[in-house]
Amino acid sequence: MENKTSKYFKYAIGEIVLVVIGILIALQINNWNENRKLKSKADIYVNKIINDLKVDTLNISKLINRAVTHKKEIANYFEYFNSEDSINVEQLIDSINDLEVFYLKYFPVNKTFKDMESSGNSDLLLDTHRDFLINLVSFQSELEIINQSYVDIAIEENQKSLQQLGNSTNFYKKLNRKNSKERQTQGLLHKHLFLHALDDLYRYLDIRGKKIIETSTGAIALLTEKQQ
């Protein structure tokens, strides 16, 4: 009787051990599946972030090239302005109107990483990579704010100039009248302030844009290394 009880007890223990082992294996397989899903999800995010960084870098490079060209136009004008002792105001206004200068706007491409942050999925990234991207987004936001502030200043000064000079360059000619020298001078002043605002805009796009490109290049290298 005791022998049968002992055998039954050993059998029961064996069954329990097998069940426990089975549960542990199932948990391990489940954890493996979950980790595989998380890695797949992280890889999808990383690929999208890398694509965002490449697009943003390309956009900034184009802006910098345009900014450098427009900045030379402004520099040439002021070199001409400062080299002459006495210049006809109307000629100066015409010279400014002929300049190839434009408002350049920077729109950061960082939607994927911001979506990760807002959805709580940024934990899928390594801490060092996440911190790196947070710094990059900060650089992008700073440039976007500075960029918009100088665009606003330039627009305001251009509007003030138009109020003094008229919205059309031949407005007064059509009426067979001449704009007053005082209004022309005030209009030219605001045109100069307009150009100075654009010059600062181009300068910041060049300097800070290059910093963002450098940081983005580093981020791409880090994220690519993570995938390998």
Buried (B, 14 or more C-beta within 10 A) or exposed (E): EEEEEEEEEEEEEEEEEEEEEEEEEEEEEEEEEEEEEEEEEBEEBBBBBBEBBBEBBEBBEEBBEBBEEBBEBBEEBEEEBEEEEEEEEBEBBEBBEEBEBEBBEBEBBBEBBBBBBEEEBBEBBEEEBBEBBEEBBEBBEBBBEBBEBBBEBBEBBBEBBBEBBBEEEEEBEEEEEEBEEEBBEBBBBBBBBBBBBBBBBBBBBBEBBEBBBEBBEEBBEBBEEBEE
